Amino acid sequence: MTNKEETYEHNSYYSMEWVDTGKKQYKASLETLSMWMRDHIVFNKEIRDLSDFLYNSFGAYGRVIDYMVSLPTLDKVVYTTSKKSNSNKKKELYKESLKKMKDEVLTRDIVRKIAKCGTYFGYFLSEEMLQLKGTYSEYELEKIIELNNSFNCGVMSLPIDYCTIVGTQDSSYVMAFDLSYFDQFRSNGLSQKLKRYPKEIREGYVKFNKSRTEKWIVLDNTKTIVVKTRADISERWGRPLGLGAFVDILFDQDYTDVKRNTIQKANGQIFYQTFPEGNKEGKSILSNKQQEKQHSDIRNAIFNKRDGSGTNFFSIAHGTTLNELKIDLDILTKIKDEDLVKRISTNLGFASSLLNGEDSNFSSQENNLNLISSEIFQWIEQVQNEYDKVINKNIIKDNDCIVHINYLPITHLNRDKFKNNAKELYTLGRGSLKAWIAASGFNIDAYLSLMEEELEEGLDEKFPPHQTSFTQSSNDTKPTEDNPTNENTIKTKSNNANNNPVPKGGE
């Protein structure tokens, strides 16, 4: 990559106040944040740093992201449209690759990162990595992040501050890596850090270290996993989930700090005394020594009274006045907290009732979660396409037998509905037993293995099902009224009111 193209790697050219959070974080004023939002590409690092800071410091933002990470069940099927005789072996190889990658843990980690940062960069490891041996200093041990040992199938998350998207290839994002990343380890731990990275990057750094000119290396697209959200294909960076809510979140934090300080001030009384004025205006009739004694007497009496230590007595000069400084508490009621929370949660895409469990009804909450789920599964669709790319290119290695993964659009909310759809397809049409099993939340291979094992053991003959109306009759479901005519029934069904929680006491 030429030096001209490196203009996407930038340094901030304006002064900014830092917030001490263990690592440097930006304290974004409204003016600063407005500037960032006008060009999220140039100021992407600042936006990502702020998002990470708010994820840790603002509870609602962190909860929303965590809910989005945990919402999909990640039930999946692996399939191929190939008719080759070895297609089943290829599918098993794909499944084994997913197992080694720990795909569910990895996918949730990717979802969390793109929610916080808008972009994810990873590298698929299929080469045999060097094993860790020997002894290390505490510093060296802290710098070892990926422990893959001889594990020949995994994904290493790359440091986002040193990555960028440079284009697309077959609709997949091509990325470049900044090799100067390793310079920070030159004084300690460089060799161990390099060992943990793939051969392509190691060799690139050796070359860069000789010339110190071309620091960017465009990585092999068949080995990278790049996901970008809330952005056009042509944009180099995605947008964090909370970008549109950051202004209100920062205002809420400032407002909370002001209220907290106001309450702390109100909890303590502030008294002041005015000494008696003498013949000259602005000058007390008391000498400096008398003023010091009177001030000390009054102060000690007030503090002793606060401690509840009996009766206090002191004398003050005629004309002395004692007054209490009143704290203005109007700020505590000027802005409604619930209105601010609603605005923030709405900007995050979540109904506030989903976060606090108040107001709204089950049906509206369900609709909101369905909209959120649709966005999450758009992200996951990108992830599964990247899995298909790297596993087929590096593990399957057969262009005539492409294997795919499909994460079913199942959440913890809609599992029953999806399972019933799969059940109806299987029992009334030409549906798939495996899809039904997956929709039920079981691992397909584990479930089929249990079925085979129980068949071999003859459990059906040993333990026949109890004779009930369901096992004796071919009708396995209770009759339902698909087209109700009663007005209340229609209203209840459309609002899904039967699923609303019942209040305490059954009221």
Disulfide bonds with the S-S distance in Angstrom:
none
